[in-house]
Amino acid sequence: MIPRYAAVCIDTLHGELDRLFHYRIPAGMDVQAGMRCVVPFGKGNKPTTGYVIELTDTTEAQTSRIKDIAALPDDFCVLTTETLSLVRWMRDKYYTTLISCIRCVAPTAKVGKAFPSTRALGARKPKKDFGSDKPEVTLTDDQAYAVNVICSALSAAVFLVHGVTGSGKTEVYLHTISHVLAQGKQAIVLVPEIALTPQTVDIFTARFGDAVAVTHSRLTAGERFAIWKRALEGTVSLVIGPRSAVFAPFARLGLIVIDEEHEHTYHSETSPKYDTREVAVKRAELTGAVVVMGSATPSMESYLAATENPQAYQLLRLPNRINLTFPEVHIIDMRREFSRGNTSLFSKDFADALKEVLAAGRQAILFLNRRGYSTFVSCRWCGEVLSCDQCRVNHTYHADTGSLLCHYCGRGLPLPEKCPSCTSVHLRRFGVGTQQLEAEVARLFPNTATLRMDMDTTRGKFGHADILSAFRRGAAQVLIGTQMVAKGLDFPQVTLVGVIAADLSLFSGDFRAGEHTFQLLTQVAGRAGRSDYAGRVFLQTYNPEHYALQFAREGRYEAFYAHEIAVRRTMDYPPFTHIFSVMLSGPIEKEVIAALHKLQAIMAYCNKKKRFELMGVSPAFVSKVKQKFRWKLLVKCAEEEPLKQFVLYCIGKLRENDPLSEITVHLSLNPAMME
């Protein structure tokens, strides 16, 4: 029989509407599952966007009350059979609404209107006969083995490529993609947003030409839709982008590559709070695609799976650099520098090394993960620290504008002449940011051209590209930046890397602080000596004995992993258990705290068998953002599904007794960063 009714998901983010509504299909209307539609909704029959999830011959609803679908804005399906299965899985996996998952997958447009268009991207035909291309690089034995193993996988396999920096992981990706495209299939390459550099894009477009489409957050809505539509129609075969590119609507998906798989940016911070790696593996399960994850510093979770559960992940190693030379890494104890009377930003050894590199006409990268000029401004008379009245964080001083800026809400104000608390004129700037680092280089080496790469200098669509292109062509000898310069960059002339404050991330209060520090230092150190010239790296620190720095200096990932995983196992931290973070935020702090204590009491009552560990009520790391107070409660359990059901059940019981009218609930299972 011809289906007469459509089960529609309404495009409204409201928990009570997280169900399907049935509409009658008018005669002559060609409706298919996965299409966008316009339906009359609510008492006022307001035209509302919906998505057809299912077609049916019958419905249990009263026929007289069923309304007709008003219109179909498109003549194609925005959700395929595969993506319909994927969004259903995401809803259950990430305890959210179906529509929030659909919004991840489908492009957006105004109600009843066509998707935004653009003339910036014209239709391009895919490159033909991929398999006939001659390899541009001769593979090493390790690379060739990795490529052969991956290409021999029939379907739905997951590989973890652990390759040291400069070992040629990208070439493994390229050869694997070439094999997949030659079979008439399609591929997705995921990179951290920050790694979307001209260099990365050029490597893939040089190899695959017009078959490549690149998407990222700074494109217009029309440009993003144009790429989405070309992927849907099959006029491109390779999509490169950040985590959202995992949803590219390919019909013949054969490969998903996740470069720098350890990066926290692969975890969504908004609902649904999905892990891109998990979504990629699920898509592979649904489509028979192969997943390749790569990193010089794999996450604890991925490396544990690859070494202790090879049926889940298969480990492939690239232990050597292509040029067979690793940079010399030196740890500089800044306490000793201070005792010798050196109060500058640079140790003597690093300053001498930088002088040598500049004299030789080579390039250097200076890394400091703090933007601005001074990290805080304080009154020397009363001790007042100038802070944001919207957030519980101090203001950062920016020298280029002479103003104070909050890095959480973005509000700024002029630097006052007097202390707002005691009216003293003795205000002083403390701490160091990339702007001050840039000024210090200019003071010590006045004739040296520098470039700075941070959130303040890369705001435009091509901000990253312009800076990196200028550095590559030699417009500057020194590149100064935040973590934007720590990974994914390959400059042959860079022979020196300086980490100005190597221990900044050690004291974040996150149990992953050691892991994050080791990963960041190893990645940034890997920028030096990648070509024919020997490289040197200087890690300046006040904590030279810390194991994360010592293992990073030695470049020993396996040794670091053995130490860190033993600590996690002893402390019962992920990946040996699961942590559910429940954060409440609202305008009245007392009410937020009271609601969280109510929830804690409910959890304690429902946890009589002590299956779950309640870790107590505490303020978030930043306890106030944009006038909203933030407090959290952590719950631990070795099993994911029981933990998820327990937390959601207790929150439901809380809502039965407390409407939480001005309080927002933020849920995150195994968050990448502990807030």
PyMOL commands that set and color helices and strands:
alter all, ss='L'
color gray80, all
select helices_A, chain A and resi 15-17+63-65+81-93+98-105+130-132+141-152+169-182+193-195+198-211+221-233+243-247+264-266+276-287+300-308+334-339+348-359+434-444+463-472+483-485+504-507+513-525+547-554+557-571+589-606+640-657
alter helices_A, ss='H'
color red, helices_A
select strands_A, chain A and resi 5-10+20-24+36-41+46-56+158-163+186-190+212-214+238-241+253-259+290-295+314-318+328-333+363-367+376-379+396-398+403-405+412-414+427-430+450-453+478-481+494-499+536-541+578-586+613-625+628-637+664-669
alter strands_A, ss='S'
color yellow, strands_A
deselect
rebuild
show_as cartoon
